[in-house]
Amino acid sequence: MPQELSSLRRNLSGRRLYRSAVDMDDRGWTSLHVVARKGDLKKVKKLLDEGVDVNVLAWGPKSQGVTPLHLAAQGGHLKVMDELLDRGANIDARTKGACGWTPLHNAAKERNKDAIKYLVGNGAFLPDDINDSRFNPPLHYCPGLEWAYDEMKRLQEESSSAGESSSYSSE
């Protein structure tokens, strides 16, 4: 009995509780959101194997529509991102609200170049012009997106110069 009281006190002290993989904590996050944010690949795989929806949405006051991929991208957890995408995660999932952030926005906000590069390399939507109104880039929150555009331009230039040099070599 004293052990139960001790457990109850810890739970009442603000500790996040989960009754199952689909229950949500006080942020509106499921267990999959939490382990994706932590970068715990083993637990991510376990939850997905148990049938948790890879695109489950968080519904908390500050996390409306956040997916596990948003949180893995924010933390820069490439292996977790890879697993989530392999299992069908929506690379362009948008949060609800005015900005409609994608996982790319989350990675950019944290200036996580590896995560940005990974997402763009795996087909995340990045329009030709950063001012594209369909993209809604909150640039004052996401200076990392400017880097993504610079990187995309550099890769395009490398690709076109490689194409030019190969066409010259065939002459």
N, C-alpha and C positions, 0 to 999 in steps of 0.2 A: 504493500500500500504506500509506504513512504516514497518508493521509487516512482509510482504513478503520480504522486503530488509533485515531485521534483520535475518530472516530465511535463506535467501540466503547467507549472510555473515557467519553464523554459518556453513553452509554446505561447503562453500569454505575454511573454516579454517581447514579442515582436518577431519571433522566429517564423520563417515562412514554412507553411505546411502543405503537403500534398497527400491526398488520399489515394490517388491513382495517377497514371501518366497523363490523363486528360484534364485533371483538376487544375485550376489556376490559382496562383498566389495573389498577393495584394497588388501586384503590378499588372495582373492579367496574363502573366506568363505561365505556360505549362512547363512540365519537367523538361520537355525537348527544347524549349526556349532557353532554359537555364543551362543545360549541358552544352548547347550549341554556343552560347555566349562565353562559357568557360573554355571551350575548345576540347572538350572531353570526347574524343572520337569513339572510344569503346562504348560509352554510355549512349551516345547518339545512335550508333549501330544497333545497340540492344533495344532502345525504344522504337526505332523504325522497324526492327524485326518483330516487335510485339504488336505492330499495326498502328502506331501513332501516325497521324497524317503529317507528311513532310511539310505541307503548306499551312499547318494550323496557325490561325491568327490569334494574336494576343489582344485582349480587350480591357486595358486598364486606362486610367486617366491620362497617362502620358505615352501610351504604347498602342494606340488604336490601329490595328491591322498589321502590326509588326510580325514578321515570320521568323522562324529559326535562322533562315539564311541572312536576313537583315542583321541579326545579332552576331552570327559567325563572321560576317563581313566587317562589322564594326570592330570586332576583336582581332581581325586579321588571321583567322584560323583556316588556313588554306585546305588542310586535309578534311576538316569538317565541311567546308564549303563544297569540296569535291564530292564527298559522300552524299550530301544533301542534293546536289545537282544530279548525281547518278541515280538517286531515288525519285527524281521528278520534281524537285523544287523549282518554283517559278523564278527565274533569274531577274525578271523585271517586275516582280510583285510590288505594288504600291501601297503605302500606308494610307489611311483615311485622313481627311483634313485638307487644309489649304495647299500644302506643299506636295503631298503625294510622293513621299520619298521611296526610292528603290534601294536595294542592297548596295548599289553603287554609290548612292548618296551617303549611306552610313559609312562606307569605307573611306570616302573622300573627306567626310567630316573629321575623321580621325587621322587624315593624311597618311593612310596606310597604302603606300605605293604598290606593295606586293598584292594586296587584295584588289586594288583598282585594276592593276594589270591582269590579274587572274580573271576578274569579272568581264572586262572588256575582251580579253582573249577568248572567253567562252560565250561571247555573243550578247553581253549586256547592252541594252539600248543606249547608244551615245550618238546623238545627231551630229551632223557635219558642223553645225554652228551652235556654240554654247548658249546662244540667245534664242534657240528654238522654243517656242512657247509650249509645245507639247511635252518638253522635258522638265519644265519648271525647276531649273536649277537654283536652289537657294544659295547663291554664291557667297553671301556674307557668312553663311554657316559652312560652306564647302569649298574653301580655297584649294583643296586637293583636286577638285574637278579641273581646275586650270592646268594642273600638272598632267591630268589624264589627256587633255586636249593637246598639250605640248608633246606628250609621249606618242599619241596617235599620229600627229603630224610628222614626228621624227621617223616613226616606223613606215609611214607612207613614202617619205623621201628615200629611206633606205631601200625600200621595195622597188621604187621606180628607178633608182640609180643602179640597183642590181639588175634590173631588167634591161637597162640601157647597156650596161657592160656586157651582158650575155648576148645582146643583139650585135654588138661590135665584134665579139669574139667569133661569131659565126660567119663574118664576112671573109 
